[in-house]
Amino acid sequence: MMGAGFITREVTTADIPQLINLYQQVADTGALGRTAAEISEAYIQDFVSKSLARGIILAVCPTDAAAIIVGEIHGYTLGLQTFAHVFEQVTMVVHPAYQGVGVGKLLLNTLQHQIQVKMPHIKKVELMCFGNNQRALNLYLHNGFEIEGRRKKRVLLPNGTFTDGIALAWFNPA
């Protein structure tokens, strides 16, 4: 899929070094559920392999620099029959320099489209958003997600304060 000046593509294991760097840069902003020090090669390899095996993992790159990843989204099923219809562990990151220009929307819309086309058995997509991340919350709400609940003081922020975790879900119309 293409957006204004950006393309989406599937992630491969060859992208792991770039993803480590991207995740560390986003973690430095405090907008991720891990600190930069907690972003390891093993962590990235784990979600890449799970997403490739039983989910979806996508990257966004500028059209004039298709090898440079500026955003990523992934998720997968747990591999348990009881939850086979639920797509979870959804995480989206956008490089700080590319936030607010449509990268997140492109990632989210492409993920939703691919679930409808490639994984129609998925009926529910779940994710957690930091309560203090209004931009991300608005993105999800404007793209069909609904709030399922609030987990009070779920997230300890770098400054020592807390924010809630907002549980969101999108229900696949396919």
N, C-alpha and C positions, 0 to 999 in steps of 0.2 A: 504494500500500500504506500501511497505517496501523500505527503502534505506539502504545504508551501515551503519549498527549499529543503525538505527532508524526505528520507525514505525509511521504511521499516524493513527489517530482514530478520531471519531466524538467527539466533546465537549458536555458535559452535564452541567446542572445547578450545579451539584456537583463540577465542576471545577472552579467555580467563584472565590473562595478565592485564588487559585493558579494563575488564570489569573490576578487578581488585583496585586499580587506580580510581575508577569512577566512584565506586562505593566509598573509598576512603575520603575522597573530596566531598561527597554528599554528607558523610558521617561528621566531617569537620563542622558542618553548619548546624548540627544538633537535630536534624530532621529525620534521622534514621534510628531504628531501635537498637543500634550498636554504635559504639565509639569507633573512631578510626583504628585504634589499637586492636579492636576486636574483629576487624576485617582481615581474615587470613585467607590464604590460598585454599586451605581445607574447607572453610566456610563456603567460598564461592564455588569450588568444585562440587560440593555436596548439593547445593540447590540447582546448579547447572545440570548435573547428572539426573537428579529427580525430575526436573522439568523436561528434559529431553526424553526420559523414559515414560513419563505418565502425565505430561502437562504441556505447557507452551512457554517458550522463552523468546522474547523479541528484543531487538535493539533498534534504536533510531540513530541514523547517521545523516549529516548534511549531504545533499545531493552532489555537491562538488568535492566531497571528501568522504566517500562511502566506507572507508576503512576506519574512520574515527567514530567511536560510539559516544553519543552525548546523552543517551537515555536508554533505560532498560526496564522491562517488566517481565515478571515470571509468576508462575503458580503451577500447582499440580494437585492431583488427587492423593489421598492418603494410601491408596492401594487396598482398602478394606471394603468389602462388599456393601456393608451397611451405609457407607458414606461415598459410594461410587458416583453418586449424582452431585457431589459437592466438590467444587474447585476451590482450593484454599492455599494458605501460605503465600498469598498474592503480595508481592512487593514491587513497587515502582520507584525508580530513582531517575532524576534528571540533573545533569551537571548544572551547578549554580549559574554559570554564564548563559545557559539556555533555558532558564525558567521563565515562564510568562510569555513564551513565543509559540505555544501550541504543541510542544514536544509531548507533554503529558497527555493531552487530549488525543493526539495521534496514537500514542502507545495504548491508551485505554480503549479507544474505539477499535483499533486493530485487534486487540485481545478479545473484545466482545464479539467482533465479527468472526474471528477464527473459532471461538467456542461454538457459535451458532452453526458454522459450516463443518468444522472438523470434529467437534465433540458435542453433537446435539443431545447426547445422554446427560450432559451436565445441565442441571436445572438451577443450580445456585452457585454464585461466586461470592466468597467471603473475604473480607479484609479488615484490618484495623488501622485507624488513622489517629494521629495525635490530636487531642482536643484543641491544642493551640495552633494547629496548622490550618488556618481558615481557607487558604488558597486551595490546598488539597481537598479539604472537605467540600468546598464549593464545586470543584471539578467533579468529584464523585457524584454529588447530588444532582448536578446538571446533566449527568450522563446515565441516569437511570438507577443509581444506587439509592437505597433507603437506609435510614438509621435503624439498627436493630436493638441497640443498647449502649449504655455508657458504663465503662469500668472506671470508677472514681480513683484518682491518684495512682493510676496504672503505671505512669511513666515518670521516672526521676530525671529531671532535666539537668544539664551540666552546671547550672547556677544553683543547684540544690533545692529548687522548687519542684512541684509536681504538676502534671497535667493529666487529664483523663484520657483513656483510650476509647475511641468511638468505634463500635462494631457496626460495619456496613455490609449490605448484601445487594447483589443484583440478581434478578431472577430471569433466566434465559427464556425469551418468548418462543424460541424454536421448538 
